[in-house]
Amino acid sequence: MKKVKSTKSLGLSADLTRQLLDSAPDATVIVDEHGIIVFANAQTKNVFGHLPDDLVGEAVEMLMPVRYRRNHPGHRQSFINASHFRPMGVNLELWGLRKDGTEFPVEISLSPIKTDNELLSCAAIRDITEQHRTQAALLAAKVEADRANRAKSTFLATASHDLRQPLQTLNLLNAILSKTVVDEDAINIIEDQYIALSVMSDLLNSLLDISKLESGSIVPDIENCSVQSMFERLRVQFESQAQAKGLRLQVDDCEEVVHSDSSLLTQLIQNLVANAIRYTNEGVVQLRCLHDRTAFQIEVSDTGIGIAADQMDYIFEEFYQVKRNNGESNQGLGLGLAIVQRLAKLLDHPLDFNSKPGEGSCFRIMVPLGKREKISHVKTTTVDVEDITVGKKIALIDDQLAVLNATQRFLQRHGHEVISATSSGEIIKQLQESKEIPDLIISDYHLRRGETGVDVVNAIRRLVDASIPVIFLTGDTSSVMSDIPDSLEKCKIMSKPIDVDELLALIADVSNQ
């Protein structure tokens, strides 16, 4: 580029101009209407490697990479036509060119300078190389954190699914023994075993809940639902547990209708109540609703150990457990409140709490009110297990032989006739040989070699030309719910490890439909 010596006057003495602009923290160049540098401050040496006096008279394009030079005069003219203080290249990456030919990222602020003769442009240029490095490091860290989070969620889902299989077997064998053993000491051992299995089931359910919430596989089904119905279910669920600890569970009446997902909201409140009972040694756990014209809250409070101020920032983290002062060991994995927070975010229900050590805690969830005339009533089936009709012909399919055998023994123990198999081909062969039509199909959902329970059900229904009711047993209800076609009639789903009484009740329910 041809060097043009400037004869422009800045309107200020050279000494004063240099003192003012050399004191600026950024490299600063002043450019005339033709793009010729008429001034450069001392910082240009540090940023670009050029002596300030060497830049005067040069085209400003010499400070930018070659690929930008062709279009720059047009940008410069646009600034002259509508001159005001502004950053240059908003939402674009800008690059400078050093004397040694290396490029570096920059931020540029433009200011107009009006003189008697013309309009000058002042550009303050900042080297943001370190900022770019920091952003790149943060982005890399976020990518790695997301990858690790996905890996953790996959591990939790896989581990919990695989562990449900032997736990399912243990539950069924425990149920068989409870109906078989008559020795009093053995009965006590079986009852203790049942309690331990229940705790294991709860822990696995919490792990799977966390993995499903993090993977985004849960989609809320928002509708108008009865608060009283949810409260009654929770009262039945927790009353005996509270009494066992000598606590009073107070569930207030609430006739309001809310706009939410009944199942997910119930799970959220359920975790709060369970947590309150776990951390309360005496007194009361209360579930109630509070409302006025502008807001509606569901509140769970207790007279428990409370939460110290230095722990409040951590209680919603996974695996964090509130510390007890009496040395009593904590139960659970510390996932209850982590699930609560994720459910509240998923449902868009604001959550807050207050607590004092030694005085208890109070958690509140804000829920939008619904329309009473459009309430969705949740159908519940209450069946006395002892009165369940026996004698059903059941086709049972599970690719885990231990689970299959335990389930078959359990069902036969309760008077059902069972034809069992580990695949659709095997069950079809047995049904063809026996020439029997089952009253009910009970199938694991995920079978070997990519086969699913839907494949089994369709094969059996085609064989017998009848829409036989089906119960799917699975360790991954969210996946199954999305995979089962709407056209599959008379279908129920149970999550492993199953509750044996609920299974018997569901058998009676679907068989009588």
Secondary structure as UniProt FT lines:
FT   HELIX           14..22
FT   STRAND          27..31
FT   TURN            33..34
FT   STRAND          36..40
FT   HELIX           43..48
FT   HELIX           52..55
FT   TURN            56..57
FT   HELIX           60..63
FT   HELIX           66..69
FT   TURN            70..71
FT   HELIX           72..81
FT   STRAND          86..87
FT   TURN            90..91
FT   STRAND          94..97
FT   TURN            99..100
FT   STRAND          103..114
FT   STRAND          119..127
FT   HELIX           129..180
FT   HELIX           184..215
FT   STRAND          223..226
FT   HELIX           227..244
FT   TURN            245..246
FT   STRAND          248..251
FT   STRAND          257..260
FT   HELIX           262..278
FT   STRAND          284..291
FT   STRAND          296..302
FT   HELIX           309..311
FT   TURN            312..316
FT   TURN            318..319
FT   HELIX           336..347
FT   STRAND          351..356
FT   TURN            357..359
FT   STRAND          360..366
FT   HELIX           372..374
FT   HELIX           385..387
FT   STRAND          393..397
FT   HELIX           401..413
FT   TURN            414..415
FT   STRAND          417..421
FT   HELIX           424..434
FT   STRAND          440..444
FT   HELIX           448..450
FT   HELIX           453..464
FT   STRAND          470..474
FT   HELIX           477..483
FT   TURN            486..487
FT   STRAND          491..495
FT   HELIX           500..511
//
